[in-house]
Amino acid sequence: MITLYHAPRSRSSSILWLLEELGVPYKIALTPIVYGNGQGAPAPESYRAIHPHKKVPAIDDDGRPVFESAAIVLYLADKFSLGNLAPRLDDPRRAAYVTWVVYYSAGMSPIATARFQGWDSDNNTGFGTMEDMETFLTKTLEAHPYIVGDSFTAADVLVGGAVRFFKSNLLSDRKCYDDYIARLDARPALKRAQAKDNG
Amino acid sequence: MITLYHRSKTRSSRFIFLLEELGAPYQIKHVVTRTAQGGEPDPANPHPHGKVPAISDDGEIVFESPAIVLYLTDKFPKNSLGPQVGEKKRGTYLSMLAYYGGVLEPAFMSKFMNVTVPRPTAGWVEVEEAMGFVVKTLSQGPYLLGDRFSGADVLYATTFGMFGQSPLLPKSDVITDYVKRCLERPAYARAQQKDAA
């Protein structure tokens, strides 16, 4: 049985969405975090056995912890939906799939943080530029409806979640972003996850 | 056939190390990367940000170092460089790969840029906190997955080896011994020769 360590309106909300997409049994362990506005409280020290920095999301699969969004998405989709939400290892789309899952956390997320913090106002940061990221994102979403092709994959949970979150304040106005978000918002599993987000 | 898009003595060098460990057929294609000052991207380089490494597997592109490691260790399981789907340590392996890209690299970069990590909103933490976790993990080692050398060690050990005595990396005997252990491997020596070629 999967346990999701979750805090409402946080990065773990994407994993809640993925679990609904997968349709597997899971339970939610509501986990305190300190939010960006300073509200909330740190998780108890015992939680460090699950996540080394006491952040969310993390999961526990019968006593085996997995942390970092990219790792959790890869783990769950391979375990429960190989050949569907995760392209099989011999599927040509596997290359783009693992790239986008990792790019979400190692590329998009630091680039966005750097912009929010104003670190990139004078010079390029070492994270890559917002312009390169948007070029890559736009080119991909203008070529096909989902991030790795014609069908929805677990990578869309992360990339789609980020596009929705960044759209209002960070990304340019582009039809491909609006269409992508509308496509994702129509998914029943997302609605179910949103209804469960408070635990 | 795997093509590694490479520039000598950069972050792509360690993928020669990994490919040698895997015993996988590959070719190296040298490309020019953009420098901090900018410049035009090399049209021969498929990386969307004009960086290295990237690989092509018969035309399908993978980039981001942890993604390349995972892709390659899944595709070439012969030498057991990574737990496969369903294996016991798969979750730990994925966690350590993702942690490298999502936490460790951004932590080093933040320190290099001399900025304070906004802990609640950023996906990562300060170098000292991240390295505390890595040192603790390796203290139970000798490798990130315990007694088993894996593709994750290729990322971590080469990174720490590259930093050497740099003040960016907090000093630790555990790390020094770990780097030595990993870089003593014959595949690393072969990779160094090919990198220089």
Interface residues (C-beta under 8 A of the other chain):
Chain A: R11 I33 V34 Y35 G36 G38 P52 H53 K55 D61 R64 P65 V66 F67 E68 S69 A70 A71 I72 L74 Y75 D78 K79 L82 L89 P92 R93 R94 A95 A96 V98 T99 V101 V102 Y103 S105 A106 G107 S109 P110 T113 F116 Q117 W119 N123 N124 T125 G126 F127 G128 T129 D132 M133 T135 F136 K139
Chain B: A36 G38 P48 H49 G50 K51 D57 E60 I61 V62 F63 E64 S65 P66 A67 L70 Y71 D74 K75 V85 G86 K88 R90 G91 T92 L94 S95 L97 A98 Y99 G101 G102 V103 E105 P106 M109 F112 M113 V115 P118 R119 P120 T121 A122 G123 W124 V125 E129 A130 F133 K136
